[in-house]
Amino acid sequence: MSFKLIERRLFQLLILCLPLNLGAFYTHLLETDLIYAYDVALAALYVMWFVNSDGFSKFRIFWGKISLPFVLLIFWTALSGINAISLTMLGFAFYMLFKSYLIYLYIVNNVKTKNDLNFVATWLLVGLSFQGFLGIVQYTTGSSLGLEFLGAISKYRLSGVTRVRGTIGYPNQFGAWLALIIPVAVSLFIFELKGRRKLLYGGAAFLGILGLLLSFSRSAWAGLLGSGFILIVLLAKRRLLKARYVLALFVACLMVIALVIGFWDTIVLRFETGATGKWRLVMMDIAGDIIKDNPLFGVGLMNYKFHSIEHFHFWHPVHNTYLRLAAETGIPGLLFFLLVVVVSMKEGHKMLKCKDRYIFSVAIGTLCSIWAFLFTINFGPQYQHYRIKFLFWFMIGIIYSLRRVYRNEVVLKQQIHQKQKQKVVPAQLGSEQPNPVPNISKVRGVVK
């Protein structure tokens, strides 16, 4: 097996293991494992990258514009320990944030070609399809298909509503996971003109949307609807509401409408019996008090729960990630996180100008995925769930890899064009001496 093929298989394993609860060294403080299967795969990929590049000496590492905001975020996160009750919790959170950055760094340096991008997008959608299918099975049969070792937990009923959770562990987290990938599937479905690929993209989108619906996560629903609105606005601004694209978008909307109609009674019941705003307002009030008392450094990342335990019978985080970050890392910590997001969104918007349809579809889909997540975490603490945090940075990495992929695609097309122009053509039929081959390095317009 070749070096490149081993690398591919490890990357494939990493992507497929992203939503799976395959880990070790469980800690009750974080209620999660410290090392997951995809961490091991990522470590192996870094070793191969190091060996293949002779200790990273063969090329310059690309850091991306978010690296400076990230360094500031890391620095301020460390400073938040000044007021932390538990430095152990802060250390765990710091460790997981740093690991999440490593996946971003690997992607922006190793997803270089259109084939690489297609590989990543395809296996993300395979994972989406599997999670959506598993959610459907959990809802219809109550079974987890014997996949408990992967983290699959059977459905459960709360206030008369049956909710599913795939392998993620909790319905709201399951919904957030799906909402981060579904826009990519929908975008690829819209822009793929025909054939088997269009069916595959449409199937992945359908399974993902149905799984999201069956999670009955209102925050994830809001995220997906918000990203759908953003998608329509971006298409309109780019003047891409053409007949074939509108038809595909209409089919996607019909898919959502049909599912909503089919589960309307349960959806209404979910809103009628779900948690009221009373306790969420209590959590927000606690966060507001923390921010007022500690506006600069906060109380330490992952330390909010120590300030809410007197109001609840269990560790209960505020259901708004922005308030939680401000409470735990101070207002500067929140601003550094938002700076990372804004810089990434600007990069994504720049890639909407590219002329390659596939790269454009991944760009607009990933951009809408980030929007879906930003809407979702406005109603929940999902960003602090490690596997979702990891996926978020994975998607940021895809956004930053697109510029290099597009440039390499342009260079490849130019090289193919030049080779076609430089074909040796005999001066005349029967000639024994071919025309000399011109020096490619002197051909105007060739990228060396």
Solvent accessible surface area in square Angstrom, and as a share of the most:
residue,aa,sasa,rsa
1,M,163,0.73
2,S,66,0.43
3,F,83,0.35
4,K,111,0.47
5,L,68,0.34
6,I,67,0.34
7,E,20,0.09
8,R,47,0.17
9,R,121,0.44
10,L,35,0.18
11,F,12,0.05
12,Q,33,0.15
13,L,86,0.43
14,L,0,0.00
15,I,4,0.02
16,L,56,0.28
17,C,8,0.05
18,L,0,0.00
19,P,4,0.02
20,L,20,0.10
21,N,60,0.31
22,L,58,0.29
23,G,38,0.37
24,A,49,0.38
25,F,142,0.59
26,Y,115,0.44
27,T,17,0.10
28,H,151,0.67
29,L,72,0.36
30,L,23,0.11
31,E,117,0.53
32,T,22,0.13
33,D,16,0.08
34,L,39,0.19
35,I,62,0.32
36,Y,6,0.02
37,A,28,0.22
38,Y,0,0.00
39,D,15,0.08
40,V,93,0.54
41,A,2,0.01
42,L,8,0.04
43,A,57,0.44
44,A,33,0.26
45,L,0,0.00
46,Y,43,0.16
47,V,93,0.54
48,M,22,0.10
49,W,7,0.02
50,F,104,0.43
51,V,89,0.51
52,N,83,0.42
53,S,1,0.01
54,D,91,0.47
55,G,31,0.30
56,F,60,0.25
57,S,85,0.55
58,K,133,0.56
59,F,72,0.30
60,R,198,0.72
61,I,33,0.17
62,F,67,0.28
63,W,126,0.44
64,G,16,0.15
65,K,125,0.53
66,I,0,0.00
67,S,16,0.10
68,L,123,0.61
69,P,8,0.05
70,F,8,0.03
71,V,88,0.51
72,L,62,0.31
73,L,10,0.05
74,I,30,0.15
75,F,110,0.46
76,W,42,0.15
77,T,2,0.01
78,A,53,0.41
79,L,49,0.25
80,S,0,0.00
81,G,13,0.13
82,I,113,0.57
83,N,58,0.30
84,A,20,0.16
85,I,107,0.54
86,S,19,0.12
87,L,119,0.59
88,T,71,0.41
89,M,1,0.00
90,L,15,0.08
91,G,37,0.36
92,F,44,0.18
93,A,6,0.05
94,F,66,0.27
95,Y,80,0.30
96,M,10,0.04
97,L,5,0.03
98,F,99,0.41
99,K,23,0.10
100,S,0,0.00
101,Y,15,0.06
102,L,45,0.23
103,I,0,0.00
104,Y,0,0.00
105,L,13,0.07
106,Y,2,0.01
107,I,0,0.00
108,V,1,0.01
109,N,0,0.00
110,N,30,0.15
111,V,1,0.01
112,K,70,0.30
113,T,59,0.34
114,K,61,0.26
115,N,114,0.58
116,D,14,0.07
117,L,1,0.00
118,N,37,0.19
119,F,29,0.12
120,V,1,0.01
121,A,4,0.03
122,T,49,0.28
123,W,64,0.23
124,L,5,0.03
125,L,9,0.05
126,V,61,0.35
127,G,10,0.09
128,L,0,0.00
129,S,27,0.18
130,F,71,0.30
131,Q,0,0.00
132,G,0,0.00
133,F,100,0.42
134,L,0,0.00
135,G,0,0.00
136,I,34,0.17
137,V,19,0.11
138,Q,0,0.00
139,Y,49,0.19
140,T,93,0.54
141,T,92,0.53
142,G,24,0.23
143,S,45,0.29
144,S,5,0.03
145,L,89,0.44
146,G,53,0.51
147,L,34,0.17
148,E,108,0.48
149,F,134,0.56
150,L,24,0.12
151,G,9,0.08
152,A,1,0.00
153,I,73,0.37
154,S,47,0.30
155,K,67,0.28
156,Y,52,0.20
157,R,157,0.57
158,L,88,0.44
159,S,65,0.42
160,G,37,0.35
161,V,2,0.01
162,T,11,0.06
163,R,5,0.02
164,V,0,0.00
165,R,39,0.14
166,G,0,0.00
167,T,0,0.00
168,I,2,0.01
169,G,26,0.25
170,Y,95,0.36
171,P,0,0.00
172,N,21,0.11
173,Q,46,0.20
174,F,0,0.00
175,G,0,0.00
176,A,1,0.01
177,W,4,0.01
178,L,0,0.00
179,A,1,0.01
180,L,0,0.00
181,I,2,0.01
182,I,0,0.00
183,P,9,0.06
184,V,4,0.02
185,A,0,0.00
186,V,17,0.09
187,S,0,0.00
188,L,3,0.02
189,F,23,0.10
190,I,2,0.01
191,F,5,0.02
192,E,38,0.17
193,L,79,0.39
194,K,162,0.69
195,G,46,0.45
196,R,190,0.69
197,R,106,0.39
198,K,43,0.18
199,L,139,0.69
200,L,111,0.55
201,Y,11,0.04
202,G,9,0.09
203,G,33,0.31
204,A,5,0.03
205,A,2,0.01
206,F,79,0.33
207,L,45,0.22
208,G,0,0.00
209,I,10,0.05
210,L,20,0.10
211,G,0,0.00
212,L,3,0.02
213,L,12,0.06
214,L,2,0.01
215,S,0,0.00
216,F,0,0.00
217,S,0,0.00
218,R,51,0.19
219,S,10,0.06
220,A,0,0.00
221,W,31,0.11
222,A,37,0.29
223,G,0,0.00
224,L,30,0.15
225,L,122,0.61
226,G,15,0.14
227,S,3,0.02
228,G,29,0.28
229,F,133,0.55
230,I,28,0.14
231,L,10,0.05
232,I,73,0.37
233,V,53,0.30
234,L,13,0.07
235,L,1,0.00
236,A,48,0.37
237,K,150,0.63
238,R,97,0.35
239,R,210,0.76
240,L,35,0.17
241,L,78,0.39
242,K,100,0.42
243,A,88,0.68
244,R,128,0.47
245,Y,12,0.05
246,V,62,0.36
247,L,114,0.57
248,A,5,0.04
249,L,22,0.11
250,F,108,0.45
251,V,61,0.35
252,A,8,0.06
253,C,52,0.31
254,L,83,0.41
255,M,28,0.13
256,V,43,0.24
257,I,90,0.45
258,A,62,0.48
259,L,20,0.10
260,V,48,0.28
261,I,122,0.62
262,G,62,0.59
263,F,48,0.20
264,W,141,0.49
265,D,119,0.62
266,T,32,0.19
267,I,15,0.08
268,V,53,0.30
269,L,61,0.30
270,R,16,0.06
271,F,113,0.47
272,E,127,0.57
273,T,55,0.32
274,G,13,0.12
275,A,64,0.50
276,T,93,0.54
277,G,42,0.41
278,K,125,0.53
279,W,129,0.45
280,R,61,0.22
281,L,107,0.53
282,V,38,0.22
283,M,4,0.02
284,M,78,0.35
285,D,93,0.48
286,I,16,0.08
287,A,0,0.00
288,G,22,0.21
289,D,81,0.42
290,I,11,0.05
291,I,28,0.14
292,K,158,0.67
293,D,112,0.58
294,N,34,0.17
295,P,65,0.41
296,L,91,0.45
297,F,47,0.20
298,G,0,0.00
299,V,4,0.02
300,G,0,0.00
301,L,8,0.04
302,M,24,0.11
303,N,0,0.00
304,Y,0,0.00
305,K,19,0.08
306,F,47,0.19
307,H,58,0.26
308,S,0,0.00
309,I,67,0.34
310,E,146,0.65
311,H,89,0.40
312,F,24,0.10
313,H,191,0.85
314,F,119,0.50
315,W,105,0.37
316,H,30,0.13
317,P,31,0.20
318,V,0,0.00
319,H,33,0.15
320,N,18,0.09
321,T,0,0.00
322,Y,43,0.16
323,L,46,0.23
324,R,16,0.06
325,L,10,0.05
326,A,4,0.03
327,A,0,0.00
328,E,0,0.00
329,T,2,0.01
330,G,0,0.00
331,I,76,0.38
332,P,27,0.17
333,G,1,0.01
334,L,27,0.13
335,L,99,0.49
336,F,41,0.17
337,F,2,0.01
338,L,57,0.29
339,L,75,0.37
340,V,0,0.00
341,V,6,0.04
342,V,79,0.46
343,V,29,0.17
344,S,0,0.00
345,M,16,0.07
346,K,120,0.51
347,E,8,0.04
348,G,0,0.00
349,H,72,0.32
350,K,86,0.36
351,M,9,0.04
352,L,6,0.03
353,K,141,0.60
354,C,13,0.08
355,K,182,0.77
356,D,13,0.07
357,R,102,0.37
358,Y,33,0.13
359,I,0,0.00
360,F,12,0.05
361,S,2,0.01
362,V,2,0.01
363,A,1,0.00
364,I,0,0.00
365,G,0,0.00
366,T,1,0.00
367,L,0,0.00
368,C,1,0.01
369,S,0,0.00
370,I,0,0.00
371,W,73,0.26
372,A,0,0.00
373,F,1,0.01
374,L,23,0.11
375,F,67,0.28
376,T,0,0.00
377,I,0,0.00
378,N,62,0.32
379,F,92,0.38
380,G,1,0.01
381,P,27,0.17
382,Q,4,0.02
383,Y,5,0.02
384,Q,19,0.08
385,H,34,0.15
386,Y,6,0.02
387,R,12,0.04
388,I,0,0.00
389,K,10,0.04
390,F,0,0.00
391,L,0,0.00
392,F,0,0.00
393,W,0,0.00
394,F,0,0.00
395,M,0,0.00
396,I,0,0.00
397,G,0,0.00
398,I,6,0.03
399,I,0,0.00
400,Y,7,0.03
401,S,0,0.00
402,L,0,0.00
403,R,76,0.28
404,R,69,0.25
405,V,0,0.00
406,Y,54,0.20
407,R,143,0.52
408,N,58,0.30
409,E,24,0.11
410,V,56,0.32
411,V,39,0.23
412,L,89,0.44
413,K,115,0.49
414,Q,67,0.30
415,Q,69,0.31
416,I,85,0.43
417,H,99,0.44
418,Q,17,0.08
419,K,135,0.57
420,Q,107,0.47
421,K,122,0.52
422,Q,25,0.11
423,K,141,0.60
424,V,72,0.42
425,V,96,0.55
426,P,74,0.46
427,A,72,0.56
428,Q,128,0.57
429,L,180,0.90
430,G,79,0.76
431,S,40,0.26
432,E,158,0.71
433,Q,140,0.62
434,P,79,0.50
435,N,64,0.33
436,P,123,0.77
437,V,90,0.52
438,P,69,0.43
439,N,82,0.42
440,I,76,0.39
441,S,58,0.38
442,K,165,0.70
443,V,33,0.19
444,R,230,0.84
445,G,57,0.55
446,V,30,0.17
447,V,66,0.38
448,K,196,0.83
